[in-house]
Amino acid sequence: MPTVHYRGREIYCERGAVLRDVLRAAGESPHNGHSTWFNCRGGGSCGTCAVWVEGPVTYRTRKERVRLRLPPHDPDSKLRLACQTLVLGDLTVKKYPGFWGQHVGEEPAD
C-alpha cells in the first residue's frame, strides 16, 4: 500500500488511485486559495491542482501535457496535475504558491 507524504502527513492509499482523490479523501487539497472552489473538479483542464511529485506515478496524460504547456505553467517545471496522476508507489508531493501552484522553487504552500 503506497504512502503519500504531503504537508507533513503520511496518507495511505491503494496503488493506482488518482492523486487528487487520495489527497481530498484525507482532508487535504491539491489547490491553493480560491482555486479550492474554482477548479475543473478533476477534468484536467484548469491546471489548479498542479503539484511537484517525487516517486513512481503514471506518465503524463495527453490532457495533462496540453494543459501544462499553457501559461502560467511551464512544461519544463516537472509539475503534475494531481487529477491526472495515478499513484504507483510511495510519493513525496509538494504544492507550490500561486493560484495554480506555478511558483516552483519558492517555499511550498501550507
Backbone torsions as a table, in degrees:
resi	resn	phi	psi	omega
1	MET	NA	118.0	-178.7
2	PRO	-65.7	152.5	175.6
3	THR	-116.7	129.5	176.6
4	VAL	-104.8	119.9	177.5
5	HIS	-94.1	116.3	-175.1
6	TYR	-147.7	124.1	177.0
7	ARG	49.7	44.4	176.5
8	GLY	79.9	6.9	-179.6
9	ARG	-113.5	156.5	170.6
10	GLU	-110.5	119.8	-177.6
11	ILE	-117.4	124.5	-179.1
12	TYR	-95.5	142.7	-178.0
13	CYS	-151.2	172.7	176.0
14	GLU	-81.2	146.5	173.9
15	ARG	-64.1	134.7	-179.7
16	GLY	92.5	-0.6	178.7
17	ALA	-72.3	149.9	176.4
18	VAL	-74.8	127.0	-175.4
19	LEU	-55.7	-43.4	178.9
20	ARG	-57.3	-44.5	-179.4
21	ASP	-66.1	-38.7	178.7
22	VAL	-61.1	-48.5	-179.0
23	LEU	-63.8	-45.8	-178.1
24	ARG	-65.1	-39.3	179.1
25	ALA	-64.0	-26.0	179.5
26	ALA	-90.9	5.4	179.8
27	GLY	82.0	14.1	178.1
28	GLU	-105.4	166.9	179.6
29	SER	-131.3	139.4	173.9
30	PRO	-86.7	12.3	-176.1
31	HIS	-115.0	158.8	174.6
32	ASN	-112.5	142.4	172.0
33	GLY	49.5	-133.2	-176.2
34	HIS	-67.9	-14.3	178.3
35	SER	-67.7	-12.0	173.9
36	THR	-60.2	-35.1	-179.4
37	TRP	-100.1	-28.6	-176.6
38	PHE	-107.7	84.1	178.9
39	ASN	-149.7	173.3	-174.8
40	CYS	-86.4	5.9	176.3
41	ARG	60.9	33.9	175.4
42	GLY	97.1	10.1	-178.2
43	GLY	-81.4	-11.1	178.6
44	GLY	81.5	13.0	-175.5
45	SER	-105.8	-23.2	-173.2
46	CYS	-91.8	-32.5	179.0
47	GLY	83.2	5.1	-177.1
48	THR	-77.4	-13.1	-180.0
49	CYS	-97.0	21.4	-179.7
50	ALA	-65.1	127.5	-179.7
51	VAL	-136.6	158.5	173.3
52	TRP	-91.8	132.5	-176.7
53	VAL	-128.8	134.4	172.1
54	GLU	-123.2	123.6	-179.5
55	GLY	133.3	177.7	-175.1
56	PRO	-76.5	117.2	176.2
57	VAL	-138.1	171.3	177.5
58	THR	-70.4	164.0	175.0
59	TYR	-68.6	161.5	177.6
60	ARG	-62.0	136.6	174.9
61	THR	-76.8	167.6	177.5
62	ARG	-60.6	-44.8	178.1
63	LYS	-56.5	-43.6	-178.2
64	GLU	-65.3	-45.1	179.3
65	ARG	-60.2	-43.5	-179.8
66	VAL	-64.1	-49.3	-176.0
67	ARG	-64.8	-39.3	-177.2
68	LEU	-75.8	-5.9	173.0
69	ARG	-87.3	-12.5	-177.2
70	LEU	-96.0	145.1	177.0
71	PRO	-58.7	147.6	8.0
72	PRO	-87.4	6.7	-178.3
73	HIS	-79.3	161.4	177.5
74	ASP	-126.8	121.9	-176.8
75	PRO	-60.8	-18.4	179.4
76	ASP	-90.6	2.6	-175.0
77	SER	-74.8	-12.9	-178.4
78	LYS	72.4	12.5	177.2
79	LEU	-75.8	156.9	175.7
80	ARG	-128.0	152.1	172.1
81	LEU	-87.0	120.1	-177.8
82	ALA	-58.8	-30.4	-178.4
83	CYS	-74.8	-13.7	-178.2
84	GLN	-113.5	2.6	-173.2
85	THR	-107.4	125.5	176.5
86	LEU	-98.8	136.4	-179.3
87	VAL	-79.8	123.5	179.3
88	LEU	-112.8	-8.5	-179.7
89	GLY	-173.6	-167.6	-179.0
90	ASP	-63.5	133.9	-176.5
91	LEU	-128.2	153.1	163.8
92	THR	-115.6	127.4	-176.1
93	VAL	-124.4	136.0	176.9
94	LYS	-128.7	140.6	174.6
95	LYS	-110.9	120.5	-179.3
96	TYR	-89.3	163.6	-179.8
97	PRO	-66.2	167.1	-179.5
98	GLY	105.2	151.9	-179.2
99	PHE	-52.2	-41.4	-179.7
100	TRP	-97.3	2.7	-176.4
101	GLY	70.9	27.8	-171.4
102	GLN	-88.3	-6.8	-176.5
103	HIS	-85.3	66.5	-179.0
104	VAL	-64.5	137.5	179.5
105	GLY	101.1	-18.6	174.5
106	GLU	-84.6	171.0	177.5
107	GLU	-59.6	135.3	177.8
108	PRO	-57.1	148.6	178.3
109	ALA	-68.9	149.4	177.1
110	ASP	-89.0	NA	NA
